[in-house]
Amino acid sequence: MRFLKANRLFSGEKFLAEDSVLVLDEKDQLVEIISENALDSNRIERLEGLLTPGFVNAHCHLELSHLKGQIPEHTGLPGFAKQIVSIRNAMPAEERAEHAREADKNMWNKGMVLVGDISNTEESFKIKADSKLSYHTFIELIGLHPASVGAAYERGLQLIQTLKNYNLKGSLAPHAPYSTSNELIQRISDYDASHHLPFSIHNQESLEETKFFAGEKNGFNELYDFLKLDLSWFKAPKQTSLKNYLPFLPESPSLLVHNTFSQSEEIKMAGDKGVFWCFCPAANQYIENALPDYSLFSNYKNQICLGTDSLASNVTLDVLAELNLIRQATNCFELADLLRAITSNGARALALSDHFGKLIPGKNTGLNLLEEKNSTLRFIKKTS
């Protein structure tokens, strides 16, 4: 048995009493939490710092890891998308895989145990199957024209089957409102709900998305011109993208990612439906040089989680770095709120809270030791 005590102990949901001691078995599975007064002091392993469960990265694109440093900052989302399309497959497949393997390893070494990852292809599946990390893979589908629903959906089901062949968990996910029709979102939503799987969508990452749905001149029209795709059939709904697709969200956990330009009224509409708001501040700064107004989400502190996005739009895949960015940007969240965002909230958003994100008797959900200086958290080491 091991008996662990730290200066502060966060359970994944709250800070525990100062005298709390974790009792771990030989597999580092939690047996119970007891008071240090119940033990001989010499048996206690005392740690300097803050002890938390293993981290959850709720939104990542592992298969884009080879694009680190390849796309300039502050291009805006349509410009960023053009770059992704242009250079994504320029590097040989094995080199792309090597970058993804390195990114996977680095996430583990930075304290993550669970990742919600976007996949457009099966390229990263074997890496995930061989990883120390656990993954929930969102098979991302694209198709703005309603006529493309059937083909996109069938391709998604094929990738889900391939994922299952690797013994990996996954669900279907629309890419974004500006790239996925409501008909396809509905089909995806029905699939995820019927299989009790989490749902994910990139939401309001750019002001250009708002303009696109309002029928104003915008960068996405230019992006579709670049892609040589006809948009003459499209009629702007004259309401925000979130209001437009909100009726099609499933009852299963729904992860709305980025939310950089979401507004108060629609945040309340979606928040009251129980969605999870996933923030990726480093990527928001990298692409749009903007951050969400975090104060608008202060009533939904138990529904926020954090992601890293990809190395195409970030310098590191580290959810603790994302937490520190939010602490620098706003004081509307307490430390416990943000620690929940990278532990229990993230696990709930991925429908895996029975296995990750908090201290669970009979399970090893990981333990990370952190140091806090000047309101900045630093990862020290894994302790289990």
C-alpha beads as a LAMMPS data file, in Angstrom:
LAMMPS data file: protein, C-alpha beads

384 atoms
383 bonds

1 atom types
1 bond types

-500.0 500.0 xlo xhi
-500.0 500.0 ylo yhi
-500.0 500.0 zlo zhi

Masses

1 110.0

Atoms # bond

1 1 1 0.000 0.000 0.000
2 1 1 0.984 3.621 -0.610
3 1 1 -0.257 6.507 1.516
4 1 1 -0.024 9.843 -0.315
5 1 1 -0.500 13.314 1.122
6 1 1 0.095 16.656 -0.600
7 1 1 -0.155 20.286 0.485
8 1 1 -3.430 20.437 -1.450
9 1 1 -5.478 17.585 -2.852
10 1 1 -8.065 18.094 -5.585
11 1 1 -10.433 15.176 -6.108
12 1 1 -11.488 16.137 -9.643
13 1 1 -14.581 17.792 -8.198
14 1 1 -13.389 19.736 -5.150
15 1 1 -10.469 20.396 -2.814
16 1 1 -10.358 17.832 -0.008
17 1 1 -9.707 18.439 3.661
18 1 1 -6.124 19.333 4.525
19 1 1 -5.526 16.092 6.449
20 1 1 -6.676 13.824 3.583
21 1 1 -4.464 10.881 2.627
22 1 1 -4.911 8.726 -0.481
23 1 1 -4.574 4.988 0.064
24 1 1 -3.370 3.220 -3.099
25 1 1 -2.897 -0.485 -3.728
26 1 1 0.027 -2.133 -5.526
27 1 1 -1.515 -1.204 -8.906
28 1 1 -1.899 2.441 -7.798
29 1 1 -5.668 1.976 -7.709
30 1 1 -7.445 4.096 -5.112
31 1 1 -8.565 2.071 -2.094
32 1 1 -9.935 4.885 0.055
33 1 1 -9.328 8.410 1.356
34 1 1 -8.567 8.643 5.079
35 1 1 -7.373 11.161 7.650
36 1 1 -3.659 11.281 8.365
37 1 1 -4.540 10.908 12.058
38 1 1 -5.496 7.302 11.311
39 1 1 -1.920 6.415 10.295
40 1 1 1.559 6.229 11.685
41 1 1 3.158 9.403 10.301
42 1 1 6.194 7.452 9.041
43 1 1 4.017 5.535 6.570
44 1 1 2.849 8.665 4.741
45 1 1 4.504 9.716 1.472
46 1 1 4.423 13.530 1.686
47 1 1 4.431 15.536 -1.549
48 1 1 5.108 19.241 -1.931
49 1 1 2.484 20.745 -4.205
50 1 1 -1.022 20.208 -5.518
51 1 1 -2.180 16.684 -6.346
52 1 1 -4.912 16.141 -8.964
53 1 1 -6.341 13.265 -11.012
54 1 1 -4.940 12.745 -14.509
55 1 1 -5.862 15.425 -17.043
56 1 1 -8.426 15.286 -19.827
57 1 1 -7.724 17.027 -23.145
58 1 1 -11.265 17.349 -24.482
59 1 1 -10.370 18.531 -28.002
60 1 1 -7.343 17.635 -30.096
61 1 1 -6.399 16.841 -33.718
62 1 1 -3.584 14.315 -33.364
63 1 1 -3.454 13.681 -37.121
64 1 1 -2.395 17.312 -37.742
65 1 1 0.674 17.103 -35.484
66 1 1 3.075 17.250 -38.440
67 1 1 1.899 20.797 -39.225
68 1 1 3.530 22.369 -36.166
69 1 1 5.019 25.718 -37.166
70 1 1 3.890 25.318 -40.783
71 1 1 1.017 27.839 -40.758
72 1 1 1.541 31.518 -39.864
73 1 1 -0.292 32.973 -36.870
74 1 1 -3.300 35.299 -37.119
75 1 1 -4.435 34.229 -40.580
76 1 1 -8.075 34.109 -39.505
77 1 1 -10.005 30.860 -39.708
78 1 1 -10.782 30.860 -43.460
79 1 1 -7.111 31.551 -44.236
80 1 1 -6.049 28.858 -41.778
81 1 1 -8.404 26.368 -43.456
82 1 1 -6.903 27.170 -46.875
83 1 1 -3.455 26.365 -45.498
84 1 1 -4.630 23.084 -43.982
85 1 1 -6.139 21.973 -47.296
86 1 1 -3.042 23.028 -49.230
87 1 1 -0.288 21.438 -47.132
88 1 1 -1.945 18.722 -45.051
89 1 1 -0.712 15.795 -47.136
90 1 1 2.537 17.267 -48.430
91 1 1 4.642 15.289 -45.945
92 1 1 5.071 11.501 -46.467
93 1 1 2.647 9.372 -44.435
94 1 1 5.291 7.751 -42.228
95 1 1 6.727 11.137 -41.270
96 1 1 3.232 12.351 -40.432
97 1 1 2.762 9.282 -38.245
98 1 1 6.056 9.880 -36.444
99 1 1 4.996 13.427 -35.525
100 1 1 1.666 12.089 -34.236
101 1 1 3.423 9.419 -32.140
102 1 1 5.669 12.074 -30.605
103 1 1 2.665 14.303 -29.840
104 1 1 0.849 11.376 -28.223
105 1 1 3.879 10.602 -26.052
106 1 1 4.244 14.258 -25.024
107 1 1 0.607 14.467 -23.920
108 1 1 1.129 11.451 -21.654
109 1 1 4.287 13.010 -20.232
110 1 1 2.392 16.237 -19.472
111 1 1 -0.143 14.447 -17.293
112 1 1 -2.974 13.665 -19.688
113 1 1 -4.755 10.319 -19.451
114 1 1 -7.762 10.880 -21.751
115 1 1 -8.096 12.744 -25.055
116 1 1 -11.116 13.671 -27.161
117 1 1 -9.570 13.562 -30.619
118 1 1 -10.841 14.565 -34.058
119 1 1 -10.092 12.234 -36.961
120 1 1 -10.911 12.743 -40.631
121 1 1 -9.071 9.562 -41.663
122 1 1 -7.840 6.354 -40.041
123 1 1 -4.258 7.608 -40.117
124 1 1 -3.903 7.962 -36.334
125 1 1 -5.891 4.871 -35.276
126 1 1 -2.957 2.507 -34.757
127 1 1 -1.068 5.178 -32.805
128 1 1 -4.080 5.532 -30.498
129 1 1 -4.439 1.771 -30.155
130 1 1 -0.780 1.485 -29.064
131 1 1 -0.890 4.543 -26.778
132 1 1 -0.746 4.758 -22.982
133 1 1 -3.450 7.403 -23.340
134 1 1 -7.127 6.569 -23.678
135 1 1 -8.921 8.234 -26.577
136 1 1 -12.467 8.967 -27.591
137 1 1 -12.290 9.609 -31.340
138 1 1 -14.748 11.908 -33.063
139 1 1 -15.039 10.879 -36.707
140 1 1 -15.460 14.268 -38.330
141 1 1 -17.816 14.628 -41.289
142 1 1 -18.037 17.499 -43.766
143 1 1 -20.811 18.236 -46.254
144 1 1 -22.640 21.553 -46.516
145 1 1 -24.849 20.588 -49.446
146 1 1 -27.854 18.507 -48.306
147 1 1 -27.313 16.166 -51.268
148 1 1 -24.014 15.007 -49.718
149 1 1 -25.589 13.673 -46.511
150 1 1 -25.783 10.012 -47.539
151 1 1 -22.235 9.691 -48.851
152 1 1 -20.706 11.578 -45.901
153 1 1 -22.659 9.530 -43.371
154 1 1 -21.723 6.203 -44.948
155 1 1 -18.060 7.176 -45.009
156 1 1 -18.345 8.011 -41.320
157 1 1 -19.841 4.613 -40.521
158 1 1 -16.992 2.919 -42.385
159 1 1 -14.439 4.783 -40.267
160 1 1 -16.375 3.918 -37.085
161 1 1 -16.097 0.245 -38.030
162 1 1 -12.362 0.605 -38.656
163 1 1 -12.045 2.290 -35.273
164 1 1 -13.858 -0.629 -33.642
165 1 1 -11.449 -3.010 -35.357
166 1 1 -8.683 -1.305 -33.349
167 1 1 -10.810 -1.697 -30.189
168 1 1 -11.114 2.092 -29.892
169 1 1 -14.098 4.171 -28.761
170 1 1 -15.615 6.740 -31.083
171 1 1 -18.629 8.621 -32.360
172 1 1 -19.619 10.741 -35.345
173 1 1 -19.197 14.517 -35.332
174 1 1 -19.981 17.326 -37.768
175 1 1 -17.007 19.567 -38.493
176 1 1 -18.657 22.978 -38.131
177 1 1 -21.924 24.758 -38.982
178 1 1 -20.389 26.483 -42.021
179 1 1 -19.235 23.141 -43.456
180 1 1 -22.026 20.755 -42.427
181 1 1 -25.699 20.915 -43.362
182 1 1 -28.423 20.737 -40.737
183 1 1 -29.542 17.510 -42.402
184 1 1 -26.131 15.924 -41.824
185 1 1 -25.960 17.311 -38.276
186 1 1 -29.348 15.700 -37.607
187 1 1 -28.193 12.328 -38.983
188 1 1 -25.039 12.453 -36.867
189 1 1 -27.007 13.524 -33.804
190 1 1 -29.449 10.633 -34.199
191 1 1 -26.570 8.153 -34.477
192 1 1 -24.769 9.452 -31.390
193 1 1 -27.951 9.642 -29.313
194 1 1 -29.056 6.128 -30.249
195 1 1 -25.643 4.734 -29.245
196 1 1 -25.336 6.947 -26.124
197 1 1 -22.194 8.574 -27.513
198 1 1 -20.849 12.119 -27.084
199 1 1 -21.251 14.668 -29.877
200 1 1 -18.799 17.430 -30.865
201 1 1 -18.812 20.430 -33.207
202 1 1 -16.527 23.422 -33.789
203 1 1 -18.656 26.382 -32.732
204 1 1 -18.319 30.093 -33.554
205 1 1 -14.545 30.112 -33.754
206 1 1 -14.519 33.069 -36.143
207 1 1 -16.547 36.235 -36.674
208 1 1 -16.600 35.227 -40.336
209 1 1 -18.926 32.363 -39.365
210 1 1 -21.427 34.859 -37.950
211 1 1 -21.236 36.901 -41.143
212 1 1 -21.682 33.757 -43.267
213 1 1 -24.925 32.893 -41.481
214 1 1 -26.112 36.507 -41.627
215 1 1 -25.653 36.594 -45.410
216 1 1 -22.929 39.252 -45.244
217 1 1 -19.669 39.300 -47.211
218 1 1 -17.313 36.942 -45.413
219 1 1 -14.151 34.888 -45.612
220 1 1 -15.926 31.561 -45.944
221 1 1 -17.369 32.535 -49.313
222 1 1 -13.771 33.177 -50.393
223 1 1 -12.731 29.806 -48.943
224 1 1 -15.413 28.001 -50.947
225 1 1 -14.310 29.873 -54.069
226 1 1 -10.756 28.679 -53.366
227 1 1 -12.064 25.115 -53.046
228 1 1 -14.056 25.571 -56.283
229 1 1 -17.300 24.632 -54.540
230 1 1 -20.567 26.160 -55.730
231 1 1 -22.469 28.035 -53.033
232 1 1 -25.113 29.584 -55.283
233 1 1 -27.757 27.296 -53.759
234 1 1 -27.043 28.355 -50.169
235 1 1 -29.512 30.703 -48.466
236 1 1 -28.200 32.313 -45.302
237 1 1 -30.603 31.648 -42.403
238 1 1 -30.130 35.202 -41.058
239 1 1 -29.494 33.977 -37.538
240 1 1 -26.356 32.874 -35.745
241 1 1 -24.941 29.463 -36.528
242 1 1 -25.539 28.205 -32.976
243 1 1 -29.208 29.195 -33.023
244 1 1 -29.499 27.567 -36.437
245 1 1 -28.250 24.104 -35.442
246 1 1 -29.203 24.093 -31.733
247 1 1 -32.489 22.209 -32.336
248 1 1 -30.534 19.306 -33.813
249 1 1 -28.236 18.632 -30.852
250 1 1 -28.656 15.185 -29.276
251 1 1 -29.600 14.412 -25.696
252 1 1 -26.208 12.731 -25.235
253 1 1 -23.290 14.976 -24.117
254 1 1 -22.643 17.719 -26.692
255 1 1 -19.240 19.359 -26.831
256 1 1 -19.208 22.835 -28.412
257 1 1 -15.605 23.737 -29.179
258 1 1 -14.002 27.232 -29.231
259 1 1 -17.057 29.521 -28.707
260 1 1 -14.871 32.546 -29.352
261 1 1 -17.686 34.709 -30.699
262 1 1 -20.697 33.222 -28.897
263 1 1 -23.116 35.747 -27.421
264 1 1 -25.016 35.885 -24.140
265 1 1 -28.516 34.950 -25.357
266 1 1 -27.435 31.892 -27.322
267 1 1 -25.031 30.781 -24.592
268 1 1 -27.995 30.670 -22.221
269 1 1 -30.119 28.784 -24.753
270 1 1 -27.447 26.142 -25.288
271 1 1 -26.137 26.125 -21.712
272 1 1 -29.583 25.398 -20.338
273 1 1 -29.664 22.336 -22.601
274 1 1 -26.612 21.035 -20.743
275 1 1 -23.985 21.379 -23.466
276 1 1 -20.298 21.414 -22.578
277 1 1 -18.295 24.479 -23.586
278 1 1 -14.780 23.522 -24.631
279 1 1 -12.235 26.343 -24.724
280 1 1 -8.952 26.219 -26.663
281 1 1 -7.463 29.644 -25.879
282 1 1 -3.995 29.110 -27.358
283 1 1 -5.491 28.126 -30.719
284 1 1 -7.913 31.058 -30.604
285 1 1 -4.977 33.408 -30.168
286 1 1 -2.930 31.603 -32.825
287 1 1 -5.619 31.706 -35.517
288 1 1 -7.914 34.642 -34.749
289 1 1 -5.870 36.594 -32.181
290 1 1 -9.015 36.644 -30.045
291 1 1 -10.426 34.972 -26.939
292 1 1 -13.996 34.267 -25.824
293 1 1 -15.638 36.586 -23.318
294 1 1 -15.310 34.073 -20.510
295 1 1 -17.547 36.074 -18.184
296 1 1 -20.517 35.076 -20.366
297 1 1 -19.987 31.469 -19.295
298 1 1 -19.801 32.116 -15.553
299 1 1 -23.207 30.485 -14.941
300 1 1 -21.991 27.262 -16.560
301 1 1 -18.821 26.568 -14.591
302 1 1 -19.608 22.856 -14.334
303 1 1 -20.038 22.662 -18.109
304 1 1 -16.647 23.999 -19.209
305 1 1 -13.697 21.900 -20.330
306 1 1 -10.407 22.594 -22.088
307 1 1 -8.707 21.355 -25.223
308 1 1 -5.463 22.030 -27.032
309 1 1 -6.690 21.913 -30.643
310 1 1 -3.856 20.795 -32.946
311 1 1 -0.157 21.518 -33.316
312 1 1 -1.096 23.277 -36.553
313 1 1 -2.626 25.984 -34.326
314 1 1 -0.634 25.601 -31.115
315 1 1 2.952 25.261 -29.944
316 1 1 2.203 22.484 -27.458
317 1 1 -0.528 20.007 -26.548
318 1 1 -0.771 20.850 -22.866
319 1 1 -4.120 21.477 -21.147
320 1 1 -2.359 22.973 -18.128
321 1 1 -0.950 25.690 -20.410
322 1 1 -4.521 26.340 -21.612
323 1 1 -5.690 26.631 -18.000
324 1 1 -2.937 29.164 -17.272
325 1 1 -3.943 31.249 -20.310
326 1 1 -7.522 31.472 -19.056
327 1 1 -6.347 32.437 -15.561
328 1 1 -4.331 35.256 -17.130
329 1 1 -7.288 36.417 -19.231
330 1 1 -10.088 36.432 -16.654
331 1 1 -10.868 36.186 -12.961
332 1 1 -14.410 34.883 -13.458
333 1 1 -13.385 31.288 -12.719
334 1 1 -11.986 29.961 -9.447
335 1 1 -9.035 27.575 -9.539
336 1 1 -11.359 24.683 -8.674
337 1 1 -13.553 25.535 -11.696
338 1 1 -10.587 25.295 -14.054
339 1 1 -9.221 22.151 -12.439
340 1 1 -12.631 20.541 -12.951
341 1 1 -12.422 21.677 -16.586
342 1 1 -9.299 19.564 -17.164
343 1 1 -10.465 16.618 -15.057
344 1 1 -14.053 15.663 -14.216
345 1 1 -15.854 18.022 -16.624
346 1 1 -13.767 16.795 -19.546
347 1 1 -14.457 13.180 -18.631
348 1 1 -18.196 13.894 -18.382
349 1 1 -18.153 15.626 -21.776
350 1 1 -16.611 12.503 -23.285
351 1 1 -19.094 10.254 -21.437
352 1 1 -16.243 8.529 -19.590
353 1 1 -16.671 9.874 -16.063
354 1 1 -16.890 6.349 -14.627
355 1 1 -13.256 5.800 -15.591
356 1 1 -11.486 9.189 -15.635
357 1 1 -11.439 12.712 -14.268
358 1 1 -11.799 12.126 -10.535
359 1 1 -10.661 9.937 -7.678
360 1 1 -12.611 6.679 -8.060
361 1 1 -12.243 3.780 -5.594
362 1 1 -10.994 0.677 -7.386
363 1 1 -9.500 2.638 -10.303
364 1 1 -6.224 4.305 -11.200
365 1 1 -7.293 7.552 -12.877
366 1 1 -3.767 8.988 -12.753
367 1 1 -2.281 11.403 -10.237
368 1 1 -0.442 14.576 -11.216
369 1 1 1.674 16.691 -8.899
370 1 1 1.610 20.423 -9.658
371 1 1 3.341 23.509 -8.351
372 1 1 1.648 26.922 -8.166
373 1 1 3.632 30.165 -8.313
374 1 1 2.207 33.615 -9.072
375 1 1 -1.159 32.119 -10.103
376 1 1 0.571 29.874 -12.649
377 1 1 0.450 26.093 -12.390
378 1 1 3.414 23.977 -13.442
379 1 1 3.367 20.219 -13.962
380 1 1 5.992 18.500 -11.821
381 1 1 5.452 14.776 -12.343
382 1 1 3.043 11.880 -12.489
383 1 1 2.848 10.087 -9.148
384 1 1 0.839 7.137 -10.473

Bonds

1 1 1 2
2 1 2 3
3 1 3 4
4 1 4 5
5 1 5 6
6 1 6 7
7 1 7 8
8 1 8 9
9 1 9 10
10 1 10 11
11 1 11 12
12 1 12 13
13 1 13 14
14 1 14 15
15 1 15 16
16 1 16 17
17 1 17 18
18 1 18 19
19 1 19 20
20 1 20 21
21 1 21 22
22 1 22 23
23 1 23 24
24 1 24 25
25 1 25 26
26 1 26 27
27 1 27 28
28 1 28 29
29 1 29 30
30 1 30 31
31 1 31 32
32 1 32 33
33 1 33 34
34 1 34 35
35 1 35 36
36 1 36 37
37 1 37 38
38 1 38 39
39 1 39 40
40 1 40 41
41 1 41 42
42 1 42 43
43 1 43 44
44 1 44 45
45 1 45 46
46 1 46 47
47 1 47 48
48 1 48 49
49 1 49 50
50 1 50 51
51 1 51 52
52 1 52 53
53 1 53 54
54 1 54 55
55 1 55 56
56 1 56 57
57 1 57 58
58 1 58 59
59 1 59 60
60 1 60 61
61 1 61 62
62 1 62 63
63 1 63 64
64 1 64 65
65 1 65 66
66 1 66 67
67 1 67 68
68 1 68 69
69 1 69 70
70 1 70 71
71 1 71 72
72 1 72 73
73 1 73 74
74 1 74 75
75 1 75 76
76 1 76 77
77 1 77 78
78 1 78 79
79 1 79 80
80 1 80 81
81 1 81 82
82 1 82 83
83 1 83 84
84 1 84 85
85 1 85 86
86 1 86 87
87 1 87 88
88 1 88 89
89 1 89 90
90 1 90 91
91 1 91 92
92 1 92 93
93 1 93 94
94 1 94 95
95 1 95 96
96 1 96 97
97 1 97 98
98 1 98 99
99 1 99 100
100 1 100 101
101 1 101 102
102 1 102 103
103 1 103 104
104 1 104 105
105 1 105 106
106 1 106 107
107 1 107 108
108 1 108 109
109 1 109 110
110 1 110 111
111 1 111 112
112 1 112 113
113 1 113 114
114 1 114 115
115 1 115 116
116 1 116 117
117 1 117 118
118 1 118 119
119 1 119 120
120 1 120 121
121 1 121 122
122 1 122 123
123 1 123 124
124 1 124 125
125 1 125 126
126 1 126 127
127 1 127 128
128 1 128 129
129 1 129 130
130 1 130 131
131 1 131 132
132 1 132 133
133 1 133 134
134 1 134 135
135 1 135 136
136 1 136 137
137 1 137 138
138 1 138 139
139 1 139 140
140 1 140 141
141 1 141 142
142 1 142 143
143 1 143 144
144 1 144 145
145 1 145 146
146 1 146 147
147 1 147 148
148 1 148 149
149 1 149 150
150 1 150 151
151 1 151 152
152 1 152 153
153 1 153 154
154 1 154 155
155 1 155 156
156 1 156 157
157 1 157 158
158 1 158 159
159 1 159 160
160 1 160 161
161 1 161 162
162 1 162 163
163 1 163 164
164 1 164 165
165 1 165 166
166 1 166 167
167 1 167 168
168 1 168 169
169 1 169 170
170 1 170 171
171 1 171 172
172 1 172 173
173 1 173 174
174 1 174 175
175 1 175 176
176 1 176 177
177 1 177 178
178 1 178 179
179 1 179 180
180 1 180 181
181 1 181 182
182 1 182 183
183 1 183 184
184 1 184 185
185 1 185 186
186 1 186 187
187 1 187 188
188 1 188 189
189 1 189 190
190 1 190 191
191 1 191 192
192 1 192 193
193 1 193 194
194 1 194 195
195 1 195 196
196 1 196 197
197 1 197 198
198 1 198 199
199 1 199 200
200 1 200 201
201 1 201 202
202 1 202 203
203 1 203 204
204 1 204 205
205 1 205 206
206 1 206 207
207 1 207 208
208 1 208 209
209 1 209 210
210 1 210 211
211 1 211 212
212 1 212 213
213 1 213 214
214 1 214 215
215 1 215 216
216 1 216 217
217 1 217 218
218 1 218 219
219 1 219 220
220 1 220 221
221 1 221 222
222 1 222 223
223 1 223 224
224 1 224 225
225 1 225 226
226 1 226 227
227 1 227 228
228 1 228 229
229 1 229 230
230 1 230 231
231 1 231 232
232 1 232 233
233 1 233 234
234 1 234 235
235 1 235 236
236 1 236 237
237 1 237 238
238 1 238 239
239 1 239 240
240 1 240 241
241 1 241 242
242 1 242 243
243 1 243 244
244 1 244 245
245 1 245 246
246 1 246 247
247 1 247 248
248 1 248 249
249 1 249 250
250 1 250 251
251 1 251 252
252 1 252 253
253 1 253 254
254 1 254 255
255 1 255 256
256 1 256 257
257 1 257 258
258 1 258 259
259 1 259 260
260 1 260 261
261 1 261 262
262 1 262 263
263 1 263 264
264 1 264 265
265 1 265 266
266 1 266 267
267 1 267 268
268 1 268 269
269 1 269 270
270 1 270 271
271 1 271 272
272 1 272 273
273 1 273 274
274 1 274 275
275 1 275 276
276 1 276 277
277 1 277 278
278 1 278 279
279 1 279 280
280 1 280 281
281 1 281 282
282 1 282 283
283 1 283 284
284 1 284 285
285 1 285 286
286 1 286 287
287 1 287 288
288 1 288 289
289 1 289 290
290 1 290 291
291 1 291 292
292 1 292 293
293 1 293 294
294 1 294 295
295 1 295 296
296 1 296 297
297 1 297 298
298 1 298 299
299 1 299 300
300 1 300 301
301 1 301 302
302 1 302 303
303 1 303 304
304 1 304 305
305 1 305 306
306 1 306 307
307 1 307 308
308 1 308 309
309 1 309 310
310 1 310 311
311 1 311 312
312 1 312 313
313 1 313 314
314 1 314 315
315 1 315 316
316 1 316 317
317 1 317 318
318 1 318 319
319 1 319 320
320 1 320 321
321 1 321 322
322 1 322 323
323 1 323 324
324 1 324 325
325 1 325 326
326 1 326 327
327 1 327 328
328 1 328 329
329 1 329 330
330 1 330 331
331 1 331 332
332 1 332 333
333 1 333 334
334 1 334 335
335 1 335 336
336 1 336 337
337 1 337 338
338 1 338 339
339 1 339 340
340 1 340 341
341 1 341 342
342 1 342 343
343 1 343 344
344 1 344 345
345 1 345 346
346 1 346 347
347 1 347 348
348 1 348 349
349 1 349 350
350 1 350 351
351 1 351 352
352 1 352 353
353 1 353 354
354 1 354 355
355 1 355 356
356 1 356 357
357 1 357 358
358 1 358 359
359 1 359 360
360 1 360 361
361 1 361 362
362 1 362 363
363 1 363 364
364 1 364 365
365 1 365 366
366 1 366 367
367 1 367 368
368 1 368 369
369 1 369 370
370 1 370 371
371 1 371 372
372 1 372 373
373 1 373 374
374 1 374 375
375 1 375 376
376 1 376 377
377 1 377 378
378 1 378 379
379 1 379 380
380 1 380 381
381 1 381 382
382 1 382 383
383 1 383 384
